Amino acid sequence: MFSKKNRALLTDPLDDNNPITVQVLGVCSALAITVQLKPALVMTLSVVAVMGASNVIISLLRNLIPNRIRIIVQLVVVASMVILVDQILRAFAYDVSKQLSIFIGLIITNCIVMGRLEAFALGNGVWKSFLDGVGNAAGYGFILIIVAFFRELLGSGKLFGYQVIPDALYEMGYENNGLMLLSPMALITVGVFIWIQRSRNRKLIEKN
Amino acid sequence: MNRDSNSYTFLFATVMVLVVASTLAFTASSLKSLQADNVRKEKMQNILSTIGIETDREQAETLYKKYINVTLALDHMGNPDDTVDAFQIKLNNEIKKPVEEQRFPVYKAVVENISYYIIPLRGSGLWDAIWGYIALKSDINTIQGAVFDHKGETAGLGAEITQQWFMDRFKDEKVFDDSGQLVGINVSKTNNDPKDTDKDDHEVDAISGATITGDGVTDMIKERLAHYIPYFEKEKNAVATIN
């Protein structure tokens, strides 16, 4: 069940095959929701749930789905999962659902979700597809949380909404960097991460 | 069966749509009452928090009944319309009507013998609707508290209007100037008063990166309050007669 191959499905997306830093998918939402850690974390959990579930469903149906409308079928599955998550949160976890507002709906537009359905779940068994979905969602969330950590820390001086930079430092003239709150800095933070990742993991560097 | 034939494709699509539609419809309708109840209690929570009463959602209904003793739906001349339940008014729909047909809800609260006027607000932010409540003290000028909420403002920027520190800036600001003209509260980028110590300048400090949302708040407060001026005049006169 957790053979070496299956474990790789979970761990590869964290580094060698990271959806954001290597495949450059899902960057749009990585820019939008990394201003603070909390939404980034809840988004990660929601994407894990949606990707795990939709990969399983598509994998179960993979021998039934007509080839010509497979993209539409994938879209319908992802969209219904997202709506279900949204409705359930609204009824039972109203505060979390408010916190996430439009982000839940944005999961549909996340290229990673459809990308994994098309590239993996359509051709692999249920358990493997589940691991692949969860692994990729975790790889996505891992970057989200790192970026959100630096943006919230340097942009607002807080982590999870709690102030961590001491008042004394502000009195000495330290200022939060408002630029960190804007989207371009998310791109630059991701860029710096890619730089660090590739200088550490040389096989990712393209040869030409 | 041939998976690539037209009839199979149609059959698959039809079955899929039926299954998905009924699942979603079933979920939505079975959760609807729970969701509506959350929204209703949240509204009570918001109204209460403008007058400084913080409560969780469970307690909201009891406390609402305790403190909010008058709810009125006013017409544009400031006369109450008894045929309309003010709590049920959806400003979203009202705002689209001509002013003469709109009804303006006002909630009167009494806390420890001090009365407050709570006015619901609604306007536009950068992406979508923003709304809130503003409570005026019995002088019908000084703000007791304000609450804002939004549908889809950018997290970390425009969405910060829902943060306590932003809403606290409105406390004790005045909405009318010395000559009695309505000026509202300007969410200003240039007020040179980041700590909001000056409570007579009709300005609060804006949020960096949220200029359009901030302007939306400014416009919303002024636009909404303007409709209540006839009612405020009546209330002030009534108080003056009693005295």
HADDOCK unambig.tbl for C-alpha pairs under 7 A between the chains (distance, minus, plus):
assign (segid A and resid 33 and name CA) (segid B and resid 155 and name CA) 6.63 0.50 0.50
assign (segid A and resid 35 and name CA) (segid B and resid 155 and name CA) 7.00 0.50 0.50
assign (segid A and resid 35 and name CA) (segid B and resid 156 and name CA) 5.50 0.50 0.50
assign (segid A and resid 36 and name CA) (segid B and resid 156 and name CA) 6.66 0.50 0.50
assign (segid A and resid 66 and name CA) (segid B and resid 3 and name CA) 5.28 0.50 0.50
assign (segid A and resid 66 and name CA) (segid B and resid 4 and name CA) 5.85 0.50 0.50
assign (segid A and resid 66 and name CA) (segid B and resid 9 and name CA) 5.74 0.50 0.50
assign (segid A and resid 67 and name CA) (segid B and resid 4 and name CA) 6.55 0.50 0.50
assign (segid A and resid 80 and name CA) (segid B and resid 20 and name CA) 6.99 0.50 0.50
assign (segid A and resid 87 and name CA) (segid B and resid 28 and name CA) 6.70 0.50 0.50
assign (segid A and resid 90 and name CA) (segid B and resid 35 and name CA) 6.04 0.50 0.50
assign (segid A and resid 91 and name CA) (segid B and resid 31 and name CA) 6.14 0.50 0.50
assign (segid A and resid 91 and name CA) (segid B and resid 34 and name CA) 5.43 0.50 0.50
assign (segid A and resid 91 and name CA) (segid B and resid 35 and name CA) 4.71 0.50 0.50
assign (segid A and resid 101 and name CA) (segid B and resid 152 and name CA) 6.73 0.50 0.50
assign (segid A and resid 102 and name CA) (segid B and resid 152 and name CA) 6.07 0.50 0.50
assign (segid A and resid 181 and name CA) (segid B and resid 156 and name CA) 6.93 0.50 0.50
